[in-house]
Amino acid sequence: MSDASPPFLPFALPEIGDDEIAEVVDTLRSGWVTTGPKARRFEADFAAFLGDPGLHCVAVNSATAGLHLALEALGIAPGDEVITTTHTFTATAEVVRYLGADVKLVDVDPATLNIDPAAVEAAITPRTKALIPVHYAGLAADMPALLAVARRHGLKVVEDAAHALPTTCGGALVGTLASDATVFSFYANKTITTGEGGMLVTRDAALAKRAQVMRLHGMNRDAFDRFTAKVPSWYYEIVAPGFKYNLTDIAAALGLHQLKKAHAFRERRAAIAARYDAAFADLPVLRPPQPRAGDLHAWHLYVLRLADGAPCTRDELVERLFAAGIGCSVHYIPLHLHPYWRERYVLTPAMFPHSQRAYERMLSLPIYTRMDDADVERVAAAVRTALG
């Protein structure tokens, strides 16, 4: 007898079309598969997408690499402190430790789950040199307030925009705000993907130049320049102890076409979020916050929180959804609960009540462009059934 149950619906799947496949094949046939002409095209296209001629875009092999390069270029060093949110993936904070500096974690706004500007200001000490806000789930953090805090205290600002393409804040795309740098992610489950990859965006030409040098071993000339010149150009110099953070042309080939679809992808994700909102309106849950009027939410994640009176715990809800063939996840286990961060900085849940309460009640539902309307209805029905 065959199993009549529907197939498992995964939490996330990338949407890769014929255009991306053809571009990758063209790259493979070109003979130039590492960082080269297509990575440069992707950087130029990304700057054009953001629409600000003053921006410099530096393609890297992950958002983690981009965050590290941005902080390194800004001079973050041992003895410094960098403030960020506890409610994030560890990459946001670990890059600070790469540089020997210390992390100061703060709580979130309970409504948006974005970093709380008041908590940031209260955490500043004479050692504080920078702030890393995270645009959680694709909703812009309160950047006007955060930038004002940074200006008052002379802090550098590096936005973790891993979830935030295309997100707007005050009508401006994230990536074009008045921060020192913004870093996007193109990981497999993000709003556009290159498999692995990221983009560092800045208006600071010196910061961009430093990142370009440091992303490839501290060399003052990249391989594409050296190997395609019309005159002998084998000579290069190592000007700093750099890293191996360059984005390959194979990955950039995906990005060239994913970027063209970014707004259409966001619209489909927003439509799925709207259907979920309607389906869950009468359930004992907190639905995700909406963007401010006139702004765009990237809807990288759809995070549901159980309200008081829910008939089951978060863990029970996850188990019931998996039993129904629905993949889901939790974003995130806050950093203050992980052994490394907890023990290094002597952190307790009581220090982060809003993040802790959200974590205990939250789960992320599937929201990706390959879902059809039947998939969306199946998820909604499974949540309704699981909550009785």
HURA-V327203 format. One record per backbone hydrogen bond with DSSP energy under -0.5 kcal/mol. CO is the residue of the C=O (numbers start at 1). NH is the residue of the N-H. E is the energy in kcal/mol with one decimal. If there is no record, write none. Layout:
# HURA-V327203
CO|NH|E, CO|NH|E
This chain:
# HURA-V327203
2|4|-0.6, 8|10|-0.7, 9|327|-3.1, 11|367|-0.7, 14|16|-0.7, 15|17|-0.5, 17|21|-2.0, 18|22|-2.8, 19|23|-2.2, 20|24|-2.4, 21|25|-2.5, 22|26|-2.5, 23|27|-2.0, 24|28|-2.7, 25|29|-2.4, 26|30|-1.3, 27|31|-0.9, 27|32|-0.6, 28|31|-0.6, 31|33|-0.7, 33|249|-0.5, 33|250|-1.5, 34|249|-0.5, 36|40|-1.9, 37|41|-2.2, 38|42|-2.4, 39|43|-2.1, 40|44|-2.4, 41|45|-3.1, 42|46|-2.3, 43|47|-2.1, 44|48|-2.1, 45|49|-2.4, 46|50|-2.0, 47|51|-1.3, 47|52|-0.9, 51|53|-0.5, 52|55|-1.8, 56|202|-2.2, 57|59|-0.5, 58|200|-2.7, 59|247|-0.6, 60|198|-2.4, 62|66|-1.8, 63|67|-2.7, 64|68|-2.3, 65|69|-2.8, 66|70|-2.4, 67|71|-2.3, 68|72|-2.5, 69|73|-2.5, 70|74|-1.5, 71|76|-2.2, 72|75|-1.4, 77|80|-2.2, 80|102|-3.0, 81|129|-3.0, 81|130|-1.2, 82|104|-2.6, 83|132|-2.8, 84|106|-1.8, 86|88|-1.5, 86|335|-2.9, 89|92|-1.5, 90|93|-0.9, 90|94|-3.1, 91|95|-1.3, 93|96|-1.4, 93|97|-1.0, 94|98|-1.7, 95|99|-0.8, 96|99|-0.7, 96|101|-1.6, 97|100|-1.8, 100|79|-0.7, 102|82|-2.3, 103|105|-0.6, 104|84|-2.0, 106|86|-2.1, 107|116|-1.8, 109|113|-2.8, 114|109|-3.1, 115|117|-0.6, 116|120|-2.1, 117|121|-2.4, 118|122|-2.0, 119|123|-1.1, 120|123|-0.8, 120|124|-0.6, 121|124|-0.8, 125|128|-1.6, 127|81|-2.2, 129|156|-2.4, 130|83|-2.3, 131|133|-0.5, 131|158|-2.4, 132|85|-0.6, 133|160|-3.1, 134|115|-0.5, 134|136|-1.5, 135|138|-1.3, 136|139|-1.9, 137|300|-1.2, 137|301|-1.8, 138|298|-2.3, 141|143|-2.4, 142|146|-2.3, 143|147|-3.1, 144|148|-1.6, 145|149|-2.1, 146|150|-2.5, 147|151|-2.5, 148|152|-2.2, 149|153|-1.6, 150|154|-0.8, 150|155|-2.4, 151|154|-0.7, 156|131|-2.3, 157|159|-0.5, 157|180|-1.8, 157|181|-1.5, 159|161|-1.1, 159|183|-2.4, 160|135|-1.8, 161|164|-1.5, 164|167|-1.5, 167|174|-3.1, 169|172|-1.4, 172|169|-2.8, 173|176|-2.3, 181|159|-2.6, 182|201|-3.1, 183|161|-2.4, 184|199|-1.6, 186|194|-2.5, 186|195|-0.5, 187|190|-2.1, 194|196|-1.6, 195|188|-1.0, 197|63|-0.5, 197|186|-2.9, 198|60|-2.6, 199|184|-2.5, 199|201|-0.5, 200|58|-2.9, 201|182|-2.4, 202|56|-3.2, 203|205|-0.8, 204|208|-2.4, 205|209|-2.4, 206|210|-2.4, 207|211|-2.5, 208|212|-2.4, 209|213|-2.1, 210|214|-2.8, 211|215|-1.9, 213|216|-1.1, 213|218|-1.6, 213|219|-0.7, 214|217|-0.6, 214|243|-3.0, 215|245|-3.3, 215|246|-0.7, 216|219|-1.9, 217|242|-0.8, 218|239|-3.0, 218|240|-0.7, 222|226|-1.9, 223|227|-2.9, 224|228|-1.1, 225|229|-0.6, 237|220|-2.1, 237|239|-0.7, 240|242|-1.6, 243|217|-3.7, 243|245|-0.6, 245|61|-2.0, 248|252|-2.4, 249|253|-2.2, 250|254|-1.0, 251|254|-0.6, 251|255|-1.8, 252|256|-2.2, 253|257|-0.8, 254|257|-0.8, 254|258|-2.4, 255|259|-2.5, 256|260|-0.6, 257|261|-0.8, 258|261|-0.9, 259|262|-1.2, 261|265|-3.1, 262|266|-2.2, 263|267|-2.2, 264|268|-2.0, 265|269|-2.4, 266|270|-2.8, 267|271|-2.0, 268|272|-2.1, 269|273|-2.5, 270|274|-2.2, 271|275|-1.8, 272|276|-2.4, 273|277|-2.8, 274|278|-2.1, 275|279|-2.2, 276|280|-2.1, 278|281|-0.8, 280|283|-1.8, 283|285|-2.4, 284|307|-2.5, 285|287|-0.6, 286|305|-2.1, 292|295|-2.5, 296|168|-1.8, 301|303|-0.5, 302|304|-0.6, 302|365|-2.4, 304|363|-2.0, 305|286|-3.8, 307|310|-1.8, 313|317|-2.2, 314|318|-2.5, 315|319|-2.2, 316|320|-2.3, 317|321|-2.4, 318|322|-2.5, 319|323|-2.2, 320|324|-1.2, 321|326|-2.8, 322|325|-1.7, 325|9|-3.2, 325|327|-0.5, 327|366|-0.5, 329|364|-3.5, 332|334|-0.9, 334|337|-2.0, 335|338|-1.5, 338|342|-3.1, 339|343|-2.6, 340|344|-2.4, 341|345|-2.0, 342|346|-0.6, 342|347|-1.7, 348|351|-1.6, 349|352|-1.9, 350|353|-0.5, 352|356|-2.7, 353|357|-2.4, 354|358|-2.2, 355|359|-2.7, 356|360|-2.0, 357|361|-0.7, 358|361|-1.2, 358|362|-0.9, 359|362|-0.7, 360|314|-0.6, 361|306|-2.6, 363|304|-2.7, 364|329|-1.8, 365|302|-0.6, 368|371|-1.8, 372|376|-2.0, 373|377|-2.5, 374|378|-2.1, 375|379|-2.3, 376|380|-2.5, 377|381|-2.7, 378|382|-2.2, 379|383|-2.4, 380|384|-2.3, 381|385|-2.6, 382|386|-2.6, 383|387|-1.8, 385|388|-1.7
